[in-house]
Amino acid sequence: KNKKTKAETLKAWTEGNNFSKYVKTQSEAKNVVMTAGVKSGDQYIRVYTSVPLANGRPAYGPNLTDPYTIQLLNAGETVARESILFGKRYLTYVLPVLNEDDEVIGFYGFAAPAT
């Protein structure tokens, strides 16, 4: 059997079940950017974002690199802070996704324009 990685599994799930359509609709209606990813070793790999590419498909990647965000996610904490995204100020929230053993296996987040 061909085993899928966590990133491949979550990417397949986000592309199915109308997840992409739901996130796009919610992002546009609420004027927010949404993202999701998986933890692989010490890295957090972004596997979905509501930010579209020029062809209209969702942009994937890059991995999370901010040490403060990674430290809080590793501790199972929510990250709430102001960030600069796409040259604009946003209030960002990144939350850990836990498995049944309370281990961090991924993240999801959203960012709203700061006013």
C-alpha positions, 0 to 999 in steps of 0.5 A: 500500500502507498501510505500518504503523509499527514500533509498529503492527507490533509491536502486531499481532505481540504480539496474534497468535502467542499472545504475549499469552497466553504473556506473561500465563501467564508473568507470573502463574506467575513473579509478574512484570510484562512489557513491550515497545516500539519506538523511534520517533525519540527516543521509546520507545513501549510497545506491550505490557504484561502489566498488565491494564485493567479489561476484562482486555485488556493496558494499552498506553502510556505511552512511556518517559520516564525519562532514565537508562533512555533513555540506557542503552537508546540505548547498547544497555545493559541497565537494572537498577534498583529502581522503584516501580510501581503503588505497590509496590517492584520490581526492574526490568530493561529490555533493548534489542532490536537489529536486524541492524545492532546498532541499537536498535529497541525494548525488552523488560523485566520487573519482579519484586516486591522483597522 
